[in-house]
Amino acid sequence: MNFEEAKNRLKEGYTNLGLELADEHQRELFFRNARGDFLIRIADQEIEEFAECENMRSSFEISPVECCVCSQGYREHVVNFSEYDRRRLFPFRDRVYVFGERSEENLFCEISTATNLFVNYFRFDEAFSRIAVDRLRRPLYRGNREGAMDMYEVIYRPITIRLFNINSATIEAAIRKSTPILESCLFGLSYLKGITLILEEEWQRRQPRVRPFQFGERFDGFELPLPRVNFNSDTIRFYQRGMSTDDPFIQCLSFYQVLEYYFVSISEEQLYNKLSQRINDLKFSTSPKNLDRLIQDTLTHKRETDETEMLKYVIFRFVDENEIVEFIKAYEEYLSENLYTKKRTIFGESVEVRLNPGHVIGNLAKRIKIIRNALVHSSDRYERQQRYIPTSGSEKMIRKEIPLLRFLAEKVITGSI
């Protein structure tokens, strides 16, 4: 692609994205931004760099994810903060973190805002260009400058990590080689500088505004009822921690801990009831035979009552089975998906919540315990086919489980007074 072809491609591409071509010179293009309040210039150097990138395009692939470009010798991958904080962006505005010594031959890594190569490669990618044009609809700071702003100044530049001089025979081999190096460099940034970034798996997309799931009547207005009883402060704090974060890992564990709080007391209540029935029987006496039965009941209870059984006891004690069924039906209708009532595999184990009376709570307890174990146990010696890995695809699945866990936690808090 020569200079004139690159210029025409840029003109066509931005016109199709809704920018108005305001002026055109031999080696410059001027567009009016999406708001129409200032001009954006694409100068000759930017046009030349775009042409150069297009001529190199065949040596790169968008792989292993949609926001990463890789060749046999170079990889650039979008990274982001694990929890978004605008103030955290300042370290990357005018700074480049370098791992190793820059060289024409030796391996080294950089982290900063995206390179011109990356911007040019993705310039008219559907997801990238949508973000870029959305930015051009916002008021941009111009200071005291007059005239047009260069496109390079206002175009979307995510934070990226890039690895140079990979020197692999294929792009697939370059990806395999570079991934652990990139992860290790990100750990180094966290360990040495206290800045936590993660490799992104997809472009950030504007989420459609969907009304969040609400079970039961929605409480409107600003006048709230004064609680008629005092709820358990400990379980409230677990619940509040879950409500105060968007991290699905912390949410799931926090709501689960509300249920777990009563494991021992409810389990022992089951044993006390069984022992009381024996002792209160008019035929009971302190004969060795009857005392042996009490001892056996106690030993059997301790041997057979694992955490899944304890969880089942807690749910059974505080939550009505029919209300759980109503919740699942309403939530599945909201999702347009049989999330619970269809057999599926979660972290290597088959689960299904059958809505038949007497089966719901046991099935549900098994499902919740599988998820809890996957979140908590990361050991390579833990007997499970799959593990939960942070910032992986499994987070989307975990996030869908949160409404039911929250519902159960609320029922336990309000029912355990």
PANUNU-108869 format. One record per residue (C-alpha): x, y, z; residue in three letters. Coordinates in steps of 0.1 Angstrom, whole numbers. Example, Ala and Ser with C-alpha at 12.3 -4.5 7.8 and 13.67 -1.06 7.14 Angstrom:
BEGIN
      u      v      w  rest
    123    -45     78   ALA
    137    -11     71   SER
END
This chain:
BEGIN
      u      v      w  rest
      0      0      0   MET
     15     34    -10   ASN
      9     68      5   PHE
    -21     77    -17   GLU
    -38     44    -11   GLU
    -33     47     26   ALA
    -48     82     25   LYS
    -79     70      6   ASN
    -83     41     30   ARG
    -82     64     60   LEU
   -106     88     44   LYS
   -131     60     35   GLU
   -127     43     69   GLY
   -134     74     91   TYR
   -162     86     68   THR
   -179     52     72   ASN
   -175     56    110   LEU
   -195     88    109   GLY
   -168    115    109   LEU
   -172    143     85   GLU
   -144    150     61   LEU
   -139    188     67   ALA
   -108    194     45   ASP
    -82    175     24   GLU
    -47    185     14   HIS
    -22    166     -6   GLN
     -6    151     25   ARG
    -32    158     52   GLU
    -67    149     61   LEU
    -90    169     84   PHE
   -121    154    100   PHE
   -147    170    122   ARG
   -151    151    154   ASN
   -184    133    162   ALA
   -196    162    183   ARG
   -187    187    156   GLY
   -169    210    179   ASP
   -132    207    167   PHE
   -111    194    138   LEU
    -89    163    139   ILE
    -59    161    116   ARG
    -43    130    101   ILE
     -8    142     91   ALA
     16    128     65   ASP
     36    108     91   GLN
      5     91    104   GLU
     -6     82     69   ILE
     29     68     61   GLU
     29     47     93   GLU
     -6     34     85   PHE
      6     23     50   ALA
     37      6     65   GLU
     15    -13     90   CYS
     -8    -24     62   GLU
     22    -37     42   ASN
     32    -58     73   MET
     -3    -70     82   ARG
      2   -105     67   SER
     30   -112     91   SER
      7   -106    122   PHE
    -24   -124    135   GLU
    -50   -113    160   ILE
    -43   -141    184   SER
    -47   -157    210   PRO
    -75   -133    219   VAL
    -93   -105    200   GLU
    -73    -77    217   CYS
    -38    -90    210   CYS
    -17    -89    179   VAL
     12   -113    175   CYS
     39   -122    149   SER
     68   -146    151   GLN
     89   -120    168   GLY
     66    -95    185   TYR
     34    -96    207   ARG
     13    -67    220   GLU
    -16    -75    243   HIS
    -41    -52    260   VAL
    -39    -52    298   VAL
    -62    -35    324   ASN
    -65    -29    361   PHE
    -83    -57    379   SER
   -106    -32    395   GLU
   -110      0    375   TYR
    -98     31    392   ASP
    -94     63    371   ARG
    -65     76    393   ARG
    -45     45    384   ARG
    -42     57    348   LEU
    -18     84    356   PHE
     13     62    359   PRO
      9     53    322   PHE
      3     87    306   ARG
     40     96    301   ASP
     58     65    314   ARG
     70     32    300   VAL
     79      3    323   TYR
    107    -17    307   VAL
    117    -53    317   PHE
    152    -61    306   GLY
    175    -41    284   GLU
    162    -27    251   ARG
    180    -44    223   SER
    178    -53    186   GLU
    184    -90    195   GLU
    177    -98    231   ASN
    142   -104    246   LEU
    127    -74    265   PHE
     93    -63    275   CYS
     75    -29    278   GLU
     42    -17    294   ILE
     27     16    285   SER
     -1     30    263   THR
     -5     12    230   ALA
     21     17    202   THR
     13     33    169   ASN
     17     -1    153   LEU
    -10    -15    175   PHE
    -33     15    169   VAL
    -28     12    131   ASN
    -34    -25    131   TYR
    -67    -23    149   PHE
    -77     12    136   ARG
   -107     -1    117   PHE
   -114    -32    137   ASP
   -151    -32    146   GLU
   -147    -33    184   ALA
   -117    -10    185   PHE
   -132     16    162   SER
   -164     17    182   ARG
   -145     26    213   ILE
   -124     51    194   ALA
   -155     69    179   VAL
   -173     69    213   ASP
   -143     88    227   ARG
   -146    114    200   LEU
   -181    121    211   ARG
   -169    133    245   ARG
   -155    168    251   PRO
   -117    166    249   LEU
    -93    188    268   TYR
    -75    212    244   ARG
    -59    237    268   GLY
    -50    269    251   ASN
    -41    253    218   ARG
    -57    265    186   GLU
    -64    247    153   GLY
    -68    210    147   ALA
    -57    182    170   MET
    -37    153    156   ASP
    -56    119    154   MET
    -27    103    173   TYR
    -34    126    202   GLU
    -71    117    206   VAL
    -73     82    193   ILE
    -81     54    218   TYR
    -49     40    233   ARG
    -54     12    258   PRO
    -26      1    281   ILE
     -6    -27    265   THR
     22    -51    273   ILE
     45    -60    245   ARG
     73    -85    241   LEU
    101    -79    216   PHE
    125   -104    198   ASN
    105   -135    206   ILE
    122   -153    176   ASN
     99   -183    172   SER
     94   -203    141   ALA
     56   -198    140   THR
     31   -174    155   ILE
     16   -203    176   GLU
     50   -210    190   ALA
     55   -173    197   ALA
     22   -173    217   ILE
     32   -203    237   ARG
     66   -188    245   LYS
     54   -153    252   SER
     24   -160    275   THR
     43   -171    306   PRO
     69   -143    301   ILE
     41   -117    299   LEU
     24   -131    330   GLU
     57   -131    349   SER
     64    -94    339   CYS
     29    -85    352   LEU
     37   -102    385   PHE
     70    -82    386   GLY
     51    -50    381   LEU
     28    -59    410   SER
     56    -71    432   TYR
     80    -43    426   LEU
     57    -13    419   LYS
     24    -23    435   GLY
      6    -19    402   ILE
    -17    -48    393   THR
    -26    -54    357   LEU
    -42    -84    340   ILE
    -42    -97    304   LEU
    -75    -88    288   GLU
    -94   -115    268   GLU
   -117    -92    249   GLU
   -123    -55    241   TRP
   -143    -35    266   GLN
   -178    -33    252   ARG
   -206    -10    262   ARG
   -230    -32    281   GLN
   -267    -27    272   PRO
   -287    -13    300   ARG
   -306    -43    313   VAL
   -327    -40    345   ARG
   -310    -61    371   PRO
   -328    -92    383   PHE
   -352    -86    412   GLN
   -371   -113    430   PHE
   -403   -103    447   GLY
   -416    -68    451   GLU
   -392    -39    444   ARG
   -390    -15    473   PHE
   -394     21    461   ASP
   -392     54    478   GLY
   -369     69    505   PHE
   -389     61    536   GLU
   -376     27    549   LEU
   -390      6    576   PRO
   -372      5    609   LEU
   -361    -31    616   PRO
   -383    -47    642   ARG
   -355    -71    653   VAL
   -317    -70    656   ASN
   -300    -92    630   PHE
   -267   -110    636   ASN
   -239    -84    632   SER
   -213   -110    621   ASP
   -234   -123    592   THR
   -244    -88    582   ILE
   -207    -79    578   ARG
   -201   -109    555   PHE
   -232    -99    535   TYR
   -221    -62    533   GLN
   -187    -72    520   ARG
   -203    -92    492   GLY
   -226    -62    483   MET
   -197    -37    483   SER
   -177    -53    455   THR
   -180    -62    419   ASP
   -155    -91    422   ASP
   -175   -123    417   PRO
   -150   -143    437   PHE
   -154   -121    468   ILE
   -192   -119    463   GLN
   -196   -157    461   CYS
   -174   -164    491   LEU
   -190   -136    512   SER
   -226   -148    506   PHE
   -215   -184    512   TYR
   -199   -174    545   GLN
   -233   -162    557   VAL
   -245   -197    552   LEU
   -213   -213    566   GLU
   -216   -193    598   TYR
   -243   -216    610   TYR
   -228   -249    598   PHE
   -219   -262    633   VAL
   -248   -249    653   SER
   -275   -262    628   ILE
   -257   -295    624   SER
   -255   -299    662   GLU
   -292   -289    664   GLU
   -299   -319    642   GLN
   -280   -342    665   LEU
   -296   -327    696   TYR
   -331   -333    682   ASN
   -323   -369    675   LYS
   -308   -375    709   LEU
   -337   -357    726   SER
   -362   -380    708   GLN
   -344   -410    722   ARG
   -341   -396    757   ILE
   -377   -383    759   ASN
   -391   -417    748   ASP
   -409   -432    778   LEU
   -392   -465    772   LYS
   -357   -449    775   PHE
   -336   -460    804   SER
   -299   -456    812   THR
   -292   -492    804   SER
   -260   -500    785   PRO
   -280   -508    754   LYS
   -297   -474    753   ASN
   -265   -456    762   LEU
   -247   -474    734   ASP
   -274   -461    710   ARG
   -268   -425    721   LEU
   -230   -430    716   ILE
   -236   -446    682   GLN
   -259   -417    671   ASP
   -232   -392    680   THR
   -204   -411    662   LEU
   -225   -417    631   THR
   -235   -380    630   HIS
   -198   -369    631   LYS
   -188   -394    605   ARG
   -215   -388    580   GLU
   -220   -350    584   THR
   -197   -334    558   ASP
   -199   -297    548   GLU
   -223   -304    520   THR
   -247   -319    545   GLU
   -242   -290    569   MET
   -250   -266    540   LEU
   -281   -286    533   LYS
   -292   -284    569   TYR
   -287   -246    570   VAL
   -307   -240    538   ILE
   -334   -264    550   PHE
   -336   -246    584   ARG
   -339   -211    571   PHE
   -352   -211    535   VAL
   -386   -225    523   ASP
   -381   -250    495   GLU
   -411   -236    476   ASN
   -396   -201    477   GLU
   -363   -215    463   ILE
   -383   -231    434   VAL
   -400   -198    427   GLU
   -367   -180    427   PHE
   -351   -204    403   ILE
   -380   -203    379   LYS
   -381   -165    379   ALA
   -343   -162    375   TYR
   -342   -187    347   GLU
   -370   -168    329   GLU
   -350   -136    334   TYR
   -318   -152    319   LEU
   -338   -171    292   SER
   -316   -200    301   GLU
   -321   -232    322   ASN
   -291   -224    344   LEU
   -301   -247    372   TYR
   -327   -272    359   THR
   -306   -284    329   LYS
   -278   -309    336   LYS
   -244   -293    330   ARG
   -208   -297    341   THR
   -193   -272    366   ILE
   -156   -275    373   PHE
   -156   -311    361   GLY
   -187   -323    380   GLU
   -222   -329    367   SER
   -249   -309    384   VAL
   -287   -305    380   GLU
   -313   -290    403   VAL
   -344   -310    400   ARG
   -375   -289    412   LEU
   -392   -320    426   ASN
   -402   -317    463   PRO
   -375   -331    485   GLY
   -348   -329    459   HIS
   -343   -291    455   VAL
   -322   -283    486   ILE
   -299   -314    483   GLY
   -292   -307    446   ASN
   -286   -270    453   LEU
   -263   -277    482   ALA
   -241   -300    460   LYS
   -239   -273    433   ARG
   -230   -245    457   ILE
   -203   -267    474   LYS
   -187   -275    441   ILE
   -184   -238    433   ILE
   -172   -230    467   ARG
   -145   -256    466   ASN
   -134   -245    431   ALA
   -130   -209    444   LEU
   -111   -219    476   VAL
    -89   -248    466   HIS
    -61   -240    441   SER
    -37   -268    451   SER
    -25   -291    423   ASP
    -31   -320    446   ARG
    -67   -312    452   TYR
    -89   -338    435   GLU
   -108   -319    410   ARG
   -107   -319    372   GLN
   -108   -282    368   GLN
    -99   -252    389   ARG
   -111   -216    391   TYR
    -85   -193    377   ILE
    -89   -155    383   PRO
    -96   -133    352   THR
   -105   -164    331   SER
   -137   -173    313   GLY
   -151   -191    344   SER
   -158   -157    360   GLU
   -188   -152    337   LYS
   -202   -185    350   MET
   -195   -176    386   ILE
   -212   -142    382   ARG
   -244   -159    372   LYS
   -245   -178    405   GLU
   -244   -147    426   ILE
   -281   -138    427   PRO
   -291   -171    442   LEU
   -263   -171    468   LEU
   -273   -135    477   ARG
   -310   -146    480   PHE
   -300   -175    503   LEU
   -278   -153    524   ALA
   -306   -128    529   GLU
   -330   -155    539   LYS
   -305   -168    564   VAL
   -299   -134    579   ILE
   -336   -125    582   THR
   -345   -160    594   GLY
   -318   -165    621   SER
   -330   -140    647   ILE
END
